[in-house]
Amino acid sequence: MKWPDPSQISARALRVWQRNFSIYKQNWKISFVPPLLEPLLYILAFGVGLAVMVGEISYGGEQLSYTRFIAPALVSVAIMYNAFFETTYNSFVRMYYQKTFDALLATPLNIEEVILGEMLWAATKSMIAATLMSVVVSLCGFFEFPGALLVIPLAALGGLLFAGLGMICTALVPGIETFNLPIFLGITPMFLFSGTFFPLQNLPGWAQQLAQLLPLTHLVKLVRGCSLQLWSGDLWLSLLYLLVGVLLLLPLAIALMVRRIVV
Amino acid sequence: MPILHVESLRKAYGSLNAVDGISFAVQPGECFGLLGPNGAGKTTTIRMLYGYTPRDSGRLELFGLDIDRHLREIKRRTGICQQEDSLDPDLSVRDNLIGYARYFSIPRREAQQSADQLLEFFALQGRAKDKIMTLSGGLKRRLMLARALVNQPEFLILDEPTTGLDPQSRQLLWQKLAELKGRGLTILLTTHYMEEAERLCDRLVIVDHGRILVEGQPRALVREHVGHTVLEIADPDAAVRDFLSSKSCRVEDLDRRLLVYLDDGDELFLQLTREVRAEGCTLRPASLEDLFLKLTGRELRE
């Protein structure tokens, strides 16, 4: 495996992004439904059904209603899902079943640009979903402005990170069924144990430390801190974690995909 | 200067030498055929020509440009029609062409124009708005070929363009390819249909096990390696075999069928049919298929 050479990557990667975007546009009405509806369903279920039993949650020195506590987590989970599912199932279908990558490689594009374009697109999907959800959540009065505007760049960063993770899985799985494994062992535990639905402090000490390794923990922390304007110094550490993660995972994903496709 | 220059090209997968030292050149305006049975190394060779598969060794030049340093430029000027359909199922027929033009950074208006011209050329204009899923195999192939021309290439690479097509689609595709050749387009074609190669190729190589067995013009190769005519004898009996063994001619024994390769003249045929047996004896011109089978053997591949 070889680390990708930056000279192999040009703005042509955006052509791949453009392809995926133009197809997304064809079906935007359907694509917009989940991010608009999902937060409403969760807020209804948790806010009305569960919040009365949970009461208030103490977070960052403030007392938060349970619904307010989980609203930023829902946006963070959507960022993870949109990017991860795009570069796993969707990219795999394009690579393996539709031969889209083969077609692209017969044009002036090269493999590094194709993979980068796919990941940029996946991050864009995260941004679209996070923005739409934030609008709904804000209309319900849960987000604070201007802090909540930072959700959009955070979605780009978090989207890139999970796009990289997804693409690494795509580079390694033997077949499309195998995605169940990283989803069951990685994505689902993250969904549950990243400070999403309960504060990490409720976990035993060792589990708290383990949770600090999970990228979603840091994304949730950042999204929650920004959207509720609960500023603290350790947000910088979480930001650093995501930045380093992106800088490592994207080249690794490209390198592994090159190894898979170029034989 | 040749359009394509291939020298000592090699590619191995483990212990299998998929391409084992192939050299040839394609001249401007000619249609060059790469013939061989399945697994001979045709597709691997083609894939190395546009940088999809890295080669182990050897030199590759297209348009006089070294492939390692000018791959993008080479791909911009080349049209590639891959063996497997890679059309975009999410786009309509016309948008497949326009979308593909984007990868070559062709301006939108220009792309639309050339898409419409190509649709007309390949008699696809009636299906312009249809989804790929609704197209038959023949229509998909035509669209694949149209797509390979969207960047107005100087060199067209076709990997088994008519495999799996019905005779009508095949005839139409051959006619279109002949037209393109008439306009001066240089074409490299892989196929295992001998009729296709005979009809389209000015020159060809037959490859097997990653090596070139012969190179030349199809008619000349047949004459040189097979002869002018072939006498086929169905269900040969002892009398026929005795007759042939008394003559000095090359006979291939397929048990239920004998093939006799003849250089010229039909005396042997006339003598056989008059004196021994007329039934089941056919004299026909030697074909590229005879040459192909002679060189690559009759045993089944794969």
Contacts between the chains, C-beta under 8 A, distances in Angstrom:
chain1	res1	chain2	res2	distance
A	12	B	103	7.6
A	12	B	105	7.9
A	15	B	102	5.7
A	15	B	103	5.3
A	15	B	105	7.9
A	18	B	102	6.5
A	19	B	88	7.7
A	19	B	99	6.2
A	19	B	102	7.5
A	22	B	99	7.1
A	23	B	90	4.5
A	23	B	91	7.1
A	26	B	90	7.3
A	98	B	86	7.1
A	98	B	88	7.1
A	98	B	89	6.0
A	99	B	82	7.6
A	99	B	84	5.7
A	99	B	85	7.1
A	99	B	86	3.6
A	100	B	86	6.6
A	100	B	88	6.4
A	102	B	52	7.6
A	102	B	82	6.0
A	102	B	84	7.2
A	102	B	86	4.8
A	103	B	82	7.4
A	103	B	86	3.8
A	103	B	87	7.6
A	103	B	88	7.3
A	103	B	100	7.3
A	103	B	147	7.9
A	104	B	103	6.4
A	105	B	50	7.5
A	105	B	51	7.8
A	105	B	52	5.4
A	106	B	50	6.0
A	106	B	52	7.6
A	106	B	75	6.9
A	106	B	80	3.9
A	106	B	82	6.6
A	106	B	148	7.7
A	107	B	75	6.2
A	107	B	100	7.1
A	107	B	103	3.7
A	107	B	104	5.9
A	107	B	151	7.7
A	108	B	72	4.5
A	108	B	75	5.0
A	108	B	76	4.9
A	108	B	103	6.7
A	108	B	104	6.3
A	108	B	105	7.6
A	109	B	103	5.6
A	110	B	51	7.7
A	110	B	71	7.4
A	110	B	72	7.5
A	262	B	52	7.7
A	262	B	53	7.2
A	262	B	54	6.2
A	263	B	13	7.5
A	263	B	53	6.7
